[in-house]
Amino acid sequence: MTCSLLHAENGAQLRDFIARHPGWRLLAERLWTPLDGGDGFYAGCLSRG
């Protein structure tokens, strides 16, 4: 989870991690923007196996 809205700091980091670590996969991701009532957050859920 990050407090950033930048793809380079969020989904791109997870996809790079997955590319370097076979066996991990992205289960879900979510981006909250200021329109959702906060400052902006990103969360990604990974699974191994």
C-alpha distance matrix in Angstrom:
0.0 3.8 7.0 8.8 10.9 12.3 12.4 13.3 10.0 8.0 10.2 12.9 11.1 10.5 14.1 15.4 14.2 15.8 18.9 19.4 18.8 21.0 20.4 16.7 15.8 13.1 13.8 11.9 9.5 9.4 9.7 11.0 13.6 16.0 18.3 16.3 17.1 14.3 13.4 10.9 7.2 5.5 4.2 6.4 8.7 11.1 14.6 17.3 20.7
3.8 0.0 3.8 5.4 8.3 9.6 10.8 11.4 7.8 7.0 10.3 12.4 10.9 11.5 14.9 15.8 15.3 17.4 20.0 20.4 20.5 23.0 23.0 19.3 18.4 15.7 16.7 14.5 11.5 10.8 9.6 10.4 12.1 14.1 17.0 15.6 16.1 12.9 11.1 8.7 5.7 5.3 6.6 9.1 12.1 14.3 17.9 20.4 23.8
7.0 3.8 0.0 3.8 7.0 9.3 11.6 12.5 9.4 9.2 12.6 14.6 13.8 14.8 17.9 18.8 18.7 20.8 23.2 23.8 24.2 26.6 26.6 22.9 21.8 18.8 19.6 16.9 13.6 11.9 9.7 9.3 9.9 11.2 14.5 13.5 13.4 9.9 7.6 5.9 4.4 6.3 8.9 12.0 15.2 17.8 21.4 24.0 27.4
8.8 5.4 3.8 0.0 3.8 5.6 8.3 9.4 6.9 7.3 10.7 12.3 12.1 13.7 16.2 17.1 17.7 19.9 21.8 22.7 23.5 26.0 26.4 22.8 21.4 18.4 19.7 17.0 13.4 11.8 9.0 9.4 9.3 11.0 14.1 14.0 14.5 11.4 8.6 6.1 5.6 6.5 9.8 12.4 16.0 18.2 22.0 24.5 27.8
10.9 8.3 7.0 3.8 0.0 3.8 6.5 8.8 7.7 7.5 9.9 11.6 12.6 14.0 15.8 17.2 18.4 20.1 21.7 23.2 24.3 26.3 26.8 23.2 21.3 18.1 19.2 16.2 12.5 10.6 7.3 8.1 7.3 9.7 12.1 12.6 13.9 11.5 9.1 6.0 6.4 6.7 10.4 12.7 16.4 18.8 22.5 25.3 28.2
12.3 9.6 9.3 5.6 3.8 0.0 3.8 5.4 5.4 6.4 8.6 9.1 10.4 12.6 13.9 14.8 16.6 18.4 19.5 21.0 22.5 24.7 25.7 22.3 20.7 17.9 19.6 17.1 13.6 12.6 9.9 11.6 10.9 13.3 15.6 16.2 17.7 15.3 12.7 9.8 9.6 9.0 12.1 13.5 17.2 18.9 22.6 24.9 27.8
12.4 10.8 11.6 8.3 6.5 3.8 0.0 3.8 5.4 5.0 5.5 5.8 8.2 10.0 10.6 11.8 14.0 15.4 16.3 18.2 19.7 21.6 22.7 19.5 17.7 15.0 17.1 14.9 11.7 11.6 9.8 12.6 12.7 15.7 17.4 17.7 19.8 17.7 15.5 12.2 11.2 9.3 11.6 11.9 15.4 16.7 20.2 22.4 25.0
13.3 11.4 12.5 9.4 8.8 5.4 3.8 0.0 3.8 5.7 6.8 5.1 6.5 9.6 10.2 10.1 12.5 14.6 15.0 16.3 18.4 20.7 22.3 19.3 18.1 16.1 18.7 17.1 14.2 14.6 13.1 15.7 15.8 18.5 20.6 21.0 22.6 20.1 17.6 14.5 13.4 11.5 13.5 13.4 16.7 17.3 20.8 22.4 25.2
10.0 7.8 9.4 6.9 7.7 5.4 5.4 3.8 0.0 3.8 6.8 6.5 5.9 8.8 10.8 10.8 12.0 14.5 15.7 16.5 18.0 20.6 21.8 18.5 17.7 15.4 17.9 16.2 13.1 13.4 11.9 14.2 14.7 17.2 19.7 19.6 20.9 18.0 15.4 12.6 10.9 9.2 11.0 11.5 14.9 15.7 19.3 21.1 24.2
8.0 7.0 9.2 7.3 7.5 6.4 5.0 5.7 3.8 0.0 3.8 5.5 5.4 6.6 8.9 10.1 10.9 12.7 14.5 15.9 16.7 18.9 19.6 16.1 14.7 12.1 14.2 12.4 9.3 9.9 9.2 12.0 13.3 16.4 18.5 17.8 19.5 17.0 15.1 11.8 9.4 6.6 7.9 8.0 11.4 12.6 16.3 18.5 21.5
10.2 10.3 12.6 10.7 9.9 8.6 5.5 6.8 6.8 3.8 0.0 3.8 5.4 5.1 6.1 8.5 9.8 10.5 12.2 14.3 15.2 16.7 17.4 14.1 12.2 9.5 11.9 10.4 7.9 9.5 9.7 13.2 14.8 18.3 19.7 19.0 21.3 19.2 17.8 14.2 11.8 8.5 8.8 7.5 10.6 11.3 14.8 17.0 19.5
12.9 12.4 14.6 12.3 11.6 9.1 5.8 5.1 6.5 5.5 3.8 0.0 3.8 5.5 5.1 6.1 8.6 9.9 10.5 12.4 14.2 16.0 17.5 14.6 13.3 11.5 14.6 13.7 11.6 13.2 13.1 16.4 17.5 20.8 22.4 22.1 24.3 22.1 20.2 16.7 14.7 11.7 12.3 10.8 13.5 13.4 16.6 18.1 20.5
11.1 10.9 13.8 12.1 12.6 10.4 8.2 6.5 5.9 5.4 5.4 3.8 0.0 3.8 5.5 5.1 6.2 8.7 9.9 10.7 12.2 14.7 16.1 13.1 12.7 11.4 14.6 14.1 12.2 14.1 14.2 17.2 18.7 21.8 23.8 23.1 24.9 22.3 20.3 17.1 14.6 11.6 11.6 10.1 12.4 12.0 15.1 16.3 19.1
10.5 11.5 14.8 13.7 14.0 12.6 10.0 9.6 8.8 6.6 5.1 5.5 3.8 0.0 3.8 5.4 5.0 6.2 8.6 9.9 10.3 12.3 13.1 9.8 9.0 7.6 10.9 10.9 9.8 12.5 13.6 16.9 19.0 22.4 24.0 22.9 24.9 22.6 21.2 17.8 14.8 11.3 10.2 7.6 9.3 8.4 11.5 12.9 15.6
14.1 14.9 17.9 16.2 15.8 13.9 10.6 10.2 10.8 8.9 6.1 5.1 5.5 3.8 0.0 3.8 5.4 5.1 6.1 8.7 9.8 11.1 12.5 9.9 8.7 8.0 11.6 12.0 11.3 14.2 15.4 19.0 20.9 24.4 25.7 24.8 27.2 25.1 23.7 20.2 17.5 14.0 13.1 10.3 11.7 10.3 12.7 13.7 15.8
15.4 15.8 18.8 17.1 17.2 14.8 11.8 10.1 10.8 10.1 8.5 6.1 5.1 5.4 3.8 0.0 3.8 5.4 5.1 6.4 8.7 10.8 13.1 11.0 11.1 11.2 14.9 15.5 14.7 17.3 18.1 21.5 23.1 26.4 28.1 27.4 29.4 27.1 25.3 21.9 19.3 16.1 15.5 13.0 14.3 12.6 14.7 15.0 17.1
14.2 15.3 18.7 17.7 18.4 16.6 14.0 12.5 12.0 10.9 9.8 8.6 6.2 5.0 5.4 3.8 0.0 3.8 5.4 5.2 6.0 8.9 10.7 8.4 9.4 10.0 13.6 14.8 14.4 17.4 18.6 21.8 23.9 27.1 29.0 27.8 29.7 27.2 25.6 22.3 19.3 16.0 14.7 11.9 12.4 10.2 12.0 11.9 14.4
15.8 17.4 20.8 19.9 20.1 18.4 15.4 14.6 14.5 12.7 10.5 9.9 8.7 6.2 5.1 5.4 3.8 0.0 3.8 5.4 5.0 6.3 7.8 5.7 6.3 7.8 11.5 13.3 13.8 17.2 19.0 22.5 24.8 28.3 29.7 28.4 30.6 28.5 27.3 23.8 20.7 17.1 15.3 12.0 11.8 9.0 10.1 9.8 11.7
18.9 20.0 23.2 21.8 21.7 19.5 16.3 15.0 15.7 14.5 12.2 10.5 9.9 8.6 6.1 5.1 5.4 3.8 0.0 3.8 5.7 6.6 9.5 8.7 9.4 11.0 14.7 16.4 16.7 19.9 21.4 25.0 27.0 30.4 31.8 30.9 33.2 31.0 29.6 26.1 23.3 19.8 18.5 15.3 15.4 12.8 13.7 13.0 14.1
19.4 20.4 23.8 22.7 23.2 21.0 18.2 16.3 16.5 15.9 14.3 12.4 10.7 9.9 8.7 6.4 5.2 5.4 3.8 0.0 3.8 6.4 9.6 9.3 11.2 13.2 16.8 18.7 18.9 22.1 23.4 26.9 28.8 32.1 33.9 32.8 34.8 32.3 30.7 27.4 24.5 21.2 19.7 16.7 16.7 13.7 14.4 13.0 14.5
18.8 20.5 24.2 23.5 24.3 22.5 19.7 18.4 18.0 16.7 15.2 14.2 12.2 10.3 9.8 8.7 6.0 5.0 5.7 3.8 0.0 3.8 6.3 6.2 9.1 11.7 14.9 17.3 18.2 21.6 23.5 26.8 29.2 32.6 34.2 32.7 34.7 32.3 31.1 27.8 24.6 21.1 19.1 15.8 15.0 11.5 11.4 9.5 10.9
21.0 23.0 26.6 26.0 26.3 24.7 21.6 20.7 20.6 18.9 16.7 16.0 14.7 12.3 11.1 10.8 8.9 6.3 6.6 6.4 3.8 0.0 3.8 5.6 8.1 11.5 14.4 17.3 18.8 22.4 24.7 28.2 30.7 34.2 35.5 33.9 36.2 34.1 33.2 29.8 26.5 22.9 20.6 17.0 15.7 12.1 11.1 8.8 8.9
20.4 23.0 26.6 26.4 26.8 25.7 22.7 22.3 21.8 19.6 17.4 17.5 16.1 13.1 12.5 13.1 10.7 7.8 9.5 9.6 6.3 3.8 0.0 3.8 6.6 10.3 12.4 15.8 17.8 21.6 24.2 27.6 30.5 34.0 35.1 33.2 35.4 33.5 33.0 29.6 26.1 22.5 19.8 16.1 14.0 10.3 8.3 5.6 5.2
16.7 19.3 22.9 22.8 23.2 22.3 19.5 19.3 18.5 16.1 14.1 14.6 13.1 9.8 9.9 11.0 8.4 5.7 8.7 9.3 6.2 5.6 3.8 0.0 3.8 7.0 9.4 12.5 14.3 17.9 20.6 23.9 26.8 30.3 31.4 29.5 31.7 29.7 29.2 25.8 22.4 18.8 16.0 12.3 10.4 6.7 5.6 4.3 6.1
15.8 18.4 21.8 21.4 21.3 20.7 17.7 18.1 17.7 14.7 12.2 13.3 12.7 9.0 8.7 11.1 9.4 6.3 9.4 11.2 9.1 8.1 6.6 3.8 0.0 3.8 6.2 9.3 11.4 15.2 18.0 21.4 24.4 28.0 28.8 26.9 29.3 27.8 27.4 23.9 20.6 16.9 14.2 10.4 8.6 5.6 5.4 6.4 7.7
13.1 15.7 18.8 18.4 18.1 17.9 15.0 16.1 15.4 12.1 9.5 11.5 11.4 7.6 8.0 11.2 10.0 7.8 11.0 13.2 11.7 11.5 10.3 7.0 3.8 0.0 3.8 5.8 7.6 11.4 14.3 17.7 20.7 24.3 25.0 23.2 25.7 24.2 24.0 20.5 17.2 13.5 10.9 7.2 6.0 4.6 6.5 9.0 10.8
13.8 16.7 19.6 19.7 19.2 19.6 17.1 18.7 17.9 14.2 11.9 14.6 14.6 10.9 11.6 14.9 13.6 11.5 14.7 16.8 14.9 14.4 12.4 9.4 6.2 3.8 0.0 3.8 7.1 10.6 14.1 17.2 20.5 24.0 24.3 22.1 24.7 23.6 24.0 20.6 17.4 13.9 10.9 7.6 5.5 5.5 6.6 9.9 11.3
11.9 14.5 16.9 17.0 16.2 17.1 14.9 17.1 16.2 12.4 10.4 13.7 14.1 10.9 12.0 15.5 14.8 13.3 16.4 18.7 17.3 17.3 15.8 12.5 9.3 5.8 3.8 0.0 3.8 6.9 10.5 13.5 16.8 20.4 20.6 18.3 21.0 20.1 20.6 17.2 14.2 10.9 8.3 5.8 5.2 7.4 9.6 13.2 15.0
9.5 11.5 13.6 13.4 12.5 13.6 11.7 14.2 13.1 9.3 7.9 11.6 12.2 9.8 11.3 14.7 14.4 13.8 16.7 18.9 18.2 18.8 17.8 14.3 11.4 7.6 7.1 3.8 0.0 3.8 7.0 10.2 13.4 17.0 17.5 15.5 18.2 17.0 17.2 13.7 10.8 7.4 5.5 4.1 6.2 8.9 12.1 15.5 17.8
9.4 10.8 11.9 11.8 10.6 12.6 11.6 14.6 13.4 9.9 9.5 13.2 14.1 12.5 14.2 17.3 17.4 17.2 19.9 22.1 21.6 22.4 21.6 17.9 15.2 11.4 10.6 6.9 3.8 0.0 3.8 6.6 9.9 13.4 13.8 11.7 14.5 13.6 14.1 10.6 8.2 5.7 5.3 6.5 9.0 12.3 15.5 19.0 21.4
9.7 9.6 9.7 9.0 7.3 9.9 9.8 13.1 11.9 9.2 9.7 13.1 14.2 13.6 15.4 18.1 18.6 19.0 21.4 23.4 23.5 24.7 24.2 20.6 18.0 14.3 14.1 10.5 7.0 3.8 0.0 3.8 6.4 10.1 10.8 9.5 12.1 10.9 10.9 7.3 5.8 4.4 6.6 8.8 12.0 15.2 18.6 22.0 24.6
11.0 10.4 9.3 9.4 8.1 11.6 12.6 15.7 14.2 12.0 13.2 16.4 17.2 16.9 19.0 21.5 21.8 22.5 25.0 26.9 26.8 28.2 27.6 23.9 21.4 17.7 17.2 13.5 10.2 6.6 3.8 0.0 3.8 6.9 7.8 6.0 8.3 7.3 8.1 5.1 5.0 6.2 8.6 11.7 14.6 18.1 21.5 24.9 27.6
13.6 12.1 9.9 9.3 7.3 10.9 12.7 15.8 14.7 13.3 14.8 17.5 18.7 19.0 20.9 23.1 23.9 24.8 27.0 28.8 29.2 30.7 30.5 26.8 24.4 20.7 20.5 16.8 13.4 9.9 6.4 3.8 0.0 3.8 5.2 5.4 7.3 6.6 6.5 4.3 6.6 8.7 11.8 14.8 18.1 21.3 24.8 28.2 30.9
16.0 14.1 11.2 11.0 9.7 13.3 15.7 18.5 17.2 16.4 18.3 20.8 21.8 22.4 24.4 26.4 27.1 28.3 30.4 32.1 32.6 34.2 34.0 30.3 28.0 24.3 24.0 20.4 17.0 13.4 10.1 6.9 3.8 0.0 3.8 5.2 5.2 4.8 5.0 5.4 8.8 11.7 14.9 18.2 21.3 24.6 28.2 31.5 34.3
18.3 17.0 14.5 14.1 12.1 15.6 17.4 20.6 19.7 18.5 19.7 22.4 23.8 24.0 25.7 28.1 29.0 29.7 31.8 33.9 34.2 35.5 35.1 31.4 28.8 25.0 24.3 20.6 17.5 13.8 10.8 7.8 5.2 3.8 0.0 3.8 5.4 7.3 8.7 8.5 11.3 13.6 16.4 19.4 22.3 25.8 29.1 32.6 35.1
16.3 15.6 13.5 14.0 12.6 16.2 17.7 21.0 19.6 17.8 19.0 22.1 23.1 22.9 24.8 27.4 27.8 28.4 30.9 32.8 32.7 33.9 33.2 29.5 26.9 23.2 22.1 18.3 15.5 11.7 9.5 6.0 5.4 5.2 3.8 0.0 3.8 5.9 8.6 8.1 9.9 12.1 14.2 17.3 19.8 23.5 26.6 30.2 32.8
17.1 16.1 13.4 14.5 13.9 17.7 19.8 22.6 20.9 19.5 21.3 24.3 24.9 24.9 27.2 29.4 29.7 30.6 33.2 34.8 34.7 36.2 35.4 31.7 29.3 25.7 24.7 21.0 18.2 14.5 12.1 8.3 7.3 5.2 5.4 3.8 0.0 3.8 7.2 8.4 10.6 13.7 15.8 19.3 21.8 25.5 28.7 32.2 35.0
14.3 12.9 9.9 11.4 11.5 15.3 17.7 20.1 18.0 17.0 19.2 22.1 22.3 22.6 25.1 27.1 27.2 28.5 31.0 32.3 32.3 34.1 33.5 29.7 27.8 24.2 23.6 20.1 17.0 13.6 10.9 7.3 6.6 4.8 7.3 5.9 3.8 0.0 3.8 5.6 7.8 11.3 13.8 17.5 20.2 23.7 27.0 30.3 33.4
13.4 11.1 7.6 8.6 9.1 12.7 15.5 17.6 15.4 15.1 17.8 20.2 20.3 21.2 23.7 25.3 25.6 27.3 29.6 30.7 31.1 33.2 33.0 29.2 27.4 24.0 24.0 20.6 17.2 14.1 10.9 8.1 6.5 5.0 8.7 8.6 7.2 3.8 0.0 3.8 6.9 10.6 13.6 17.2 20.3 23.5 27.1 30.2 33.3
10.9 8.7 5.9 6.1 6.0 9.8 12.2 14.5 12.6 11.8 14.2 16.7 17.1 17.8 20.2 21.9 22.3 23.8 26.1 27.4 27.8 29.8 29.6 25.8 23.9 20.5 20.6 17.2 13.7 10.6 7.3 5.1 4.3 5.4 8.5 8.1 8.4 5.6 3.8 0.0 3.8 7.1 10.5 13.9 17.2 20.3 23.9 27.0 30.1
7.2 5.7 4.4 5.6 6.4 9.6 11.2 13.4 10.9 9.4 11.8 14.7 14.6 14.8 17.5 19.3 19.3 20.7 23.3 24.5 24.6 26.5 26.1 22.4 20.6 17.2 17.4 14.2 10.8 8.2 5.8 5.0 6.6 8.8 11.3 9.9 10.6 7.8 6.9 3.8 0.0 3.8 6.8 10.4 13.6 16.7 20.3 23.4 26.5
5.5 5.3 6.3 6.5 6.7 9.0 9.3 11.5 9.2 6.6 8.5 11.7 11.6 11.3 14.0 16.1 16.0 17.1 19.8 21.2 21.1 22.9 22.5 18.8 16.9 13.5 13.9 10.9 7.4 5.7 4.4 6.2 8.7 11.7 13.6 12.1 13.7 11.3 10.6 7.1 3.8 0.0 3.8 6.8 10.3 13.3 16.9 20.0 23.1
4.2 6.6 8.9 9.8 10.4 12.1 11.6 13.5 11.0 7.9 8.8 12.3 11.6 10.2 13.1 15.5 14.7 15.3 18.5 19.7 19.1 20.6 19.8 16.0 14.2 10.9 10.9 8.3 5.5 5.3 6.6 8.6 11.8 14.9 16.4 14.2 15.8 13.8 13.6 10.5 6.8 3.8 0.0 3.8 6.7 10.0 13.5 16.7 19.8
6.4 9.1 12.0 12.4 12.7 13.5 11.9 13.4 11.5 8.0 7.5 10.8 10.1 7.6 10.3 13.0 11.9 12.0 15.3 16.7 15.8 17.0 16.1 12.3 10.4 7.2 7.6 5.8 4.1 6.5 8.8 11.7 14.8 18.2 19.4 17.3 19.3 17.5 17.2 13.9 10.4 6.8 3.8 0.0 3.8 6.5 10.2 13.3 16.3
8.7 12.1 15.2 16.0 16.4 17.2 15.4 16.7 14.9 11.4 10.6 13.5 12.4 9.3 11.7 14.3 12.4 11.8 15.4 16.7 15.0 15.7 14.0 10.4 8.6 6.0 5.5 5.2 6.2 9.0 12.0 14.6 18.1 21.3 22.3 19.8 21.8 20.2 20.3 17.2 13.6 10.3 6.7 3.8 0.0 3.8 6.9 10.4 13.2
11.1 14.3 17.8 18.2 18.8 18.9 16.7 17.3 15.7 12.6 11.3 13.4 12.0 8.4 10.3 12.6 10.2 9.0 12.8 13.7 11.5 12.1 10.3 6.7 5.6 4.6 5.5 7.4 8.9 12.3 15.2 18.1 21.3 24.6 25.8 23.5 25.5 23.7 23.5 20.3 16.7 13.3 10.0 6.5 3.8 0.0 3.8 6.8 9.8
14.6 17.9 21.4 22.0 22.5 22.6 20.2 20.8 19.3 16.3 14.8 16.6 15.1 11.5 12.7 14.7 12.0 10.1 13.7 14.4 11.4 11.1 8.3 5.6 5.4 6.5 6.6 9.6 12.1 15.5 18.6 21.5 24.8 28.2 29.1 26.6 28.7 27.0 27.1 23.9 20.3 16.9 13.5 10.2 6.9 3.8 0.0 3.8 6.4
17.3 20.4 24.0 24.5 25.3 24.9 22.4 22.4 21.1 18.5 17.0 18.1 16.3 12.9 13.7 15.0 11.9 9.8 13.0 13.0 9.5 8.8 5.6 4.3 6.4 9.0 9.9 13.2 15.5 19.0 22.0 24.9 28.2 31.5 32.6 30.2 32.2 30.3 30.2 27.0 23.4 20.0 16.7 13.3 10.4 6.8 3.8 0.0 3.7
20.7 23.8 27.4 27.8 28.2 27.8 25.0 25.2 24.2 21.5 19.5 20.5 19.1 15.6 15.8 17.1 14.4 11.7 14.1 14.5 10.9 8.9 5.2 6.1 7.7 10.8 11.3 15.0 17.8 21.4 24.6 27.6 30.9 34.3 35.1 32.8 35.0 33.4 33.3 30.1 26.5 23.1 19.8 16.3 13.2 9.8 6.4 3.7 0.0
